[in-house]
Amino acid sequence: MTRFFVPDDQMRGDRVVLAGDDVHHAVRVLRMGAGHRFTAVGSDGSEYLVEIEQVDPGAAQLVARVVSRSRPDREPRLAVTVAQALIKGDKFDHVVEKATELGAAGFWPFAAARSVVRLDPARARHRVERWRRVAEAAARQSGRLRVPAVEPVLTFEQLLARAADWRSRHGPDSVVLAWEGESERGLYQLMQARWGPPSQRAPEPGRRDSLLVIVGPEGGFAPGEAHALREAGASPVSLGRLILRTETAAPAILAMLLYHSGDLGRAPAT
């Protein structure tokens, strides 16, 4: 069923209001009219089954009646924020789309020394807005209850400060650095140390954990960047014998983490 994320000011008692692009998508693209139903997702994660009462041609808003409300528990209990270096073409779109489908909690784009893409402030704002649209579309498609936040583009120095703050708040091994130069510890060893074997861990109601995953650009981190991240508290890990493209690394890491934590790979009722 079609889903729309609706802000609080458009949830009005037993009525839900769509506005802006959502109206165009519902009426012009999907050809929805009176009697059609869709799912509205509130900012608190509640889902509302709603039914359109009337569609006025050319109207800027669409009003639907709430039929029922539910509060599913569908979001991962492991909240993984992805710090991804800027990469060329539409590869960053791919990272946002696939990581959102898998359950990413948010994204921190950042500029690394070897990032091919260089964005002035205006272009950076435009790209971030596009990535936010990509995240919302992917969240709709995958049945998410929230849209992952895409932060403004960070400098490398800002990333270091944020990584250090994250480490101080969430503890050892909470900042994961995917680095091809690491040869002693793999992601699996980090997961084992943090949670134990995957077969012994299932999602527990109310239990939450948070990780920050840092992925570099094409060509990897420049000399000194990985060292600086380690000094800021990041835990470098290898992803195995194979070399992954940068746009493949973040979704692959996310899938491995969420499988190990019990958020992926189990039947919904287990």
C-alpha positions as a printed NumPy array, in Angstrom:
array([[  0.   ,   0.   ,   0.   ],
       [  1.189,   3.522,  -0.81 ],
       [  2.904,   5.278,   2.117],
       [  3.402,   8.95 ,   2.92 ],
       [  5.439,  10.44 ,   5.768],
       [  3.295,  13.174,   7.299],
       [  4.617,  15.927,   9.635],
       [  2.858,  16.679,  12.909],
       [  1.17 ,  19.856,  11.679],
       [ -0.652,  17.803,   9.011],
       [ -2.036,  15.268,  11.515],
       [ -5.323,  16.854,  12.595],
       [ -7.324,  14.623,  14.904],
       [ -9.122,  12.048,  12.777],
       [ -7.954,  13.706,   9.563],
       [ -4.624,  13.559,   7.719],
       [ -3.639,  16.307,   5.29 ],
       [ -1.277,  15.808,   2.348],
       [  0.349,  18.881,   0.827],
       [  2.867,  19.929,  -1.802],
       [  4.566,  17.207,  -3.836],
       [  2.657,  14.48 ,  -1.978],
       [ -0.624,  15.79 ,  -3.415],
       [  0.806,  15.771,  -6.94 ],
       [  2.142,  12.239,  -6.477],
       [ -1.135,  10.93 ,  -5.055],
       [ -3.503,  12.592,  -7.519],
       [ -1.513,  13.021, -10.731],
       [  0.908,  10.093, -10.621],
       [ -1.042,   7.434,  -8.721],
       [ -4.473,   8.672,  -9.886],
       [ -5.896,   8.348,  -6.388],
       [ -9.384,   9.646,  -5.724],
       [-12.256,   9.455,  -3.261],
       [-12.38 ,   6.058,  -1.576],
       [ -8.725,   5.215,  -2.156],
       [ -6.728,   4.271,   0.91 ],
       [ -3.086,   4.811,   1.811],
       [ -0.818,   4.585,   4.847],
       [  0.248,   7.769,   6.602],
       [  3.29 ,   7.513,   8.88 ],
       [  3.521,  10.011,  11.741],
       [  6.7  ,  11.418,  13.249],
       [  6.288,   9.123,  16.281],
       [  6.362,   6.   ,  14.098],
       [  2.6  ,   5.419,  14.193],
       [  0.934,   4.131,  11.031],
       [ -2.497,   5.363,  10.033],
       [ -4.709,   3.642,   7.498],
       [ -6.583,   6.532,   5.906],
       [ -9.231,   6.931,   3.224],
       [ -9.556,   9.877,   0.86 ],
       [-12.942,  11.526,   1.196],
       [-12.81 ,  13.997,  -1.674],
       [-10.348,  15.252,  -4.255],
       [-10.776,  18.789,  -5.566],
       [ -9.036,  19.337,  -8.931],
       [ -6.223,  21.828,  -8.571],
       [ -6.382,  21.845,  -4.758],
       [ -3.102,  22.355,  -2.893],
       [ -4.089,  19.895,  -0.166],
       [ -5.739,  16.516,   0.11 ],
       [ -7.693,  15.482,   3.212],
       [ -8.205,  11.867,   4.252],
       [-10.094,  10.26 ,   7.136],
       [ -8.295,   8.024,   9.636],
       [ -9.693,   4.482,   9.53 ],
       [ -7.301,   2.846,  12.   ],
       [ -4.021,   3.462,  13.838],
       [ -1.223,   1.066,  14.77 ],
       [  2.236,   1.339,  16.344],
       [  4.416,  -1.381,  14.785],
       [  7.904,  -2.164,  16.076],
       [  9.754,  -2.377,  12.774],
       [ 12.839,  -0.174,  13.073],
       [ 16.197,  -1.827,  13.84 ],
       [ 17.231,  -1.814,  17.483],
       [ 20.787,  -1.255,  16.313],
       [ 20.947,   2.346,  15.073],
       [ 23.743,   2.632,  12.509],
       [ 24.748,   6.06 ,  11.235],
       [ 26.792,   5.998,   8.013],
       [ 29.557,   8.575,   7.523],
       [ 30.305,   8.282,   3.808],
       [ 33.004,  10.23 ,   1.972],
       [ 31.835,  12.143,  -1.08 ],
       [ 32.002,   9.986,  -4.208],
       [ 31.472,  10.793,  -7.86 ],
       [ 28.403,  10.457, -10.071],
       [ 25.231,   9.024,  -8.582],
       [ 27.096,   6.566,  -6.342],
       [ 26.2  ,   8.475,  -3.185],
       [ 22.53 ,   8.171,  -4.19 ],
       [ 23.069,   4.402,  -4.344],
       [ 24.576,   4.348,  -0.847],
       [ 21.676,   6.352,   0.612],
       [ 19.03 ,   4.273,  -1.153],
       [ 20.378,   0.829,  -0.279],
       [ 21.469,   1.69 ,   3.25 ],
       [ 18.029,   3.2  ,   3.945],
       [ 16.333,   0.034,   2.71 ],
       [ 18.541,  -1.999,   5.051],
       [ 17.747,   0.177,   8.074],
       [ 20.364,   2.955,   8.381],
       [ 19.559,   5.534,  11.049],
       [ 21.245,   8.496,   9.332],
       [ 23.97 ,   9.75 ,   7.017],
       [ 26.941,  12.085,   7.449],
       [ 28.443,  13.037,   4.065],
       [ 32.015,  14.304,   4.411],
       [ 34.832,  15.562,   2.221],
       [ 38.045,  13.505,   2.309],
       [ 41.385,  14.395,   0.751],
       [ 40.872,  11.889,  -2.075],
       [ 37.231,  12.714,  -2.727],
       [ 36.971,  13.376,  -6.466],
       [ 33.832,  15.446,  -5.925],
       [ 34.337,  19.018,  -4.694],
       [ 31.177,  20.89 ,  -3.746],
       [ 30.78 ,  24.611,  -3.188],
       [ 28.173,  25.547,  -0.529],
       [ 25.329,  25.949,  -3.046],
       [ 26.01 ,  22.619,  -4.757],
       [ 26.415,  20.915,  -1.393],
       [ 22.984,  22.12 ,  -0.26 ],
       [ 21.461,  20.932,  -3.56 ],
       [ 23.039,  17.486,  -3.222],
       [ 21.915,  17.099,   0.385],
       [ 18.34 ,  17.956,  -0.572],
       [ 18.498,  15.329,  -3.337],
       [ 19.876,  12.706,  -0.95 ],
       [ 17.067,  13.49 ,   1.483],
       [ 14.528,  12.832,  -1.279],
       [ 16.286,   9.565,  -2.117],
       [ 16.157,   8.543,   1.555],
       [ 12.442,   9.311,   1.811],
       [ 11.617,   7.352,  -1.345],
       [ 13.629,   4.359,  -0.11 ],
       [ 12.008,   4.554,   3.324],
       [  8.565,   4.492,   1.708],
       [  9.426,   1.511,  -0.478],
       [ 10.898,  -0.547,   2.352],
       [  8.16 ,   0.107,   4.905],
       [ 10.32 ,   2.142,   7.266],
       [  8.701,   4.057,  10.12 ],
       [ 11.124,   6.96 ,   9.885],
       [ 13.213,   8.648,   7.232],
       [ 16.953,   8.609,   8.013],
       [ 18.359,  12.104,   8.45 ],
       [ 20.954,  13.287,   5.926],
       [ 23.21 ,  15.874,   7.55 ],
       [ 24.926,  18.754,   5.718],
       [ 28.307,  17.926,   4.176],
       [ 31.068,  17.879,   6.819],
       [ 34.712,  18.799,   6.506],
       [ 37.161,  16.102,   7.583],
       [ 37.96 ,  18.128,  10.703],
       [ 34.265,  18.258,  11.598],
       [ 34.036,  14.484,  11.103],
       [ 36.948,  13.978,  13.508],
       [ 35.255,  16.081,  16.177],
       [ 31.956,  14.244,  15.756],
       [ 33.643,  10.837,  15.818],
       [ 35.427,  11.712,  19.068],
       [ 32.165,  12.908,  20.625],
       [ 30.367,   9.728,  19.465],
       [ 33.097,   7.546,  21.003],
       [ 32.845,   9.41 ,  24.313],
       [ 29.063,   8.941,  24.432],
       [ 28.741,   5.362,  23.158],
       [ 31.94 ,   3.708,  24.305],
       [ 34.687,   1.543,  22.781],
       [ 34.121,   0.066,  19.313],
       [ 31.124,   2.343,  18.711],
       [ 32.93 ,   4.096,  15.823],
       [ 33.759,   1.592,  13.076],
       [ 36.337,   2.594,  10.468],
       [ 36.325,   0.494,   7.295],
       [ 39.996,   0.605,   6.298],
       [ 41.849,  -1.482,   3.765],
       [ 45.057,  -0.97 ,   5.725],
       [ 43.806,  -2.962,   8.733],
       [ 45.178,  -6.525,   8.764],
       [ 44.715,  -7.714,  12.342],
       [ 41.04 ,  -7.221,  13.154],
       [ 37.998,  -7.797,  11.003],
       [ 34.436,  -6.538,  11.344],
       [ 33.399,  -9.996,  12.532],
       [ 35.831,  -9.821,  15.452],
       [ 34.442,  -6.418,  16.446],
       [ 30.886,  -7.763,  16.364],
       [ 31.906, -10.831,  18.386],
       [ 33.525,  -8.642,  21.03 ],
       [ 30.529,  -6.317,  21.247],
       [ 27.639,  -8.797,  21.1  ],
       [ 28.928, -12.355,  21.109],
       [ 28.003, -14.963,  18.459],
       [ 25.009, -14.038,  16.284],
       [ 23.154, -17.234,  17.237],
       [ 23.097, -16.102,  20.872],
       [ 21.632, -12.675,  20.252],
       [ 18.073, -11.75 ,  19.314],
       [ 16.521,  -8.296,  19.385],
       [ 15.274,  -7.472,  22.865],
       [ 12.331,  -5.075,  23.336],
       [ 13.566,  -1.743,  24.619],
       [ 17.254,  -2.549,  24.107],
       [ 19.065,  -0.142,  21.796],
       [ 22.614,   0.237,  20.583],
       [ 24.268,   2.804,  18.321],
       [ 27.212,   2.603,  15.939],
       [ 28.888,   5.067,  13.597],
       [ 30.364,   3.513,  10.43 ],
       [ 32.959,   5.519,   8.465],
       [ 33.676,   4.713,   4.808],
       [ 36.276,   6.495,   2.678],
       [ 36.218,   7.644,  -0.965],
       [ 37.506,   6.04 ,  -4.146],
       [ 41.168,   5.381,  -3.546],
       [ 40.757,   5.14 ,   0.203],
       [ 41.888,   7.534,   2.907],
       [ 44.979,   9.674,   2.392],
       [ 48.048,   9.111,   4.589],
       [ 47.301,  10.545,   7.976],
       [ 43.475,  10.464,   7.722],
       [ 43.098,   6.907,   9.041],
       [ 45.588,   7.709,  11.806],
       [ 43.643,  10.841,  12.749],
       [ 40.407,   8.849,  12.911],
       [ 42.061,   6.252,  15.129],
       [ 43.271,   9.047,  17.399],
       [ 39.669,  10.306,  17.55 ],
       [ 38.535,   6.904,  18.833],
       [ 37.569,   5.007,  15.683],
       [ 38.141,   1.244,  15.566],
       [ 39.654,   0.226,  12.2  ],
       [ 38.41 ,  -3.061,  10.745],
       [ 39.007,  -5.136,   7.64 ],
       [ 36.021,  -6.341,   5.598],
       [ 37.8  ,  -9.489,   4.436],
       [ 40.014, -10.688,   1.6  ],
       [ 38.101,  -8.912,  -1.162],
       [ 38.27 ,  -5.199,  -1.979],
       [ 34.817,  -3.602,  -2.134],
       [ 33.953,  -0.468,  -4.071],
       [ 33.195,   2.438,  -1.77 ],
       [ 29.516,   2.478,  -2.782],
       [ 29.29 ,  -1.244,  -1.928],
       [ 31.056,  -1.067,   1.439],
       [ 28.46 ,   0.796,   3.528],
       [ 25.446,  -1.373,   2.54 ],
       [ 27.563,  -4.515,   3.004],
       [ 28.71 ,  -3.419,   6.47 ],
       [ 25.173,  -2.479,   7.431],
       [ 23.82 ,  -5.875,   6.347],
       [ 26.51 ,  -7.7  ,   8.329],
       [ 25.97 ,  -5.592,  11.458],
       [ 22.176,  -5.881,  11.415],
       [ 22.317,  -9.621,  10.751],
       [ 24.701, -10.11 ,  13.672],
       [ 22.583,  -7.919,  15.966],
       [ 19.441,  -9.895,  15.082],
       [ 17.685,  -7.097,  13.199],
       [ 18.016,  -8.786,   9.781],
       [ 17.549, -12.4  ,   8.765],
       [ 14.922, -13.441,  11.292],
       [ 11.239, -14.017,  10.624],
       [  9.17 , -11.018,  11.804],
       [  7.481, -13.036,  14.546],
       [ 10.753, -14.303,  16.086]])
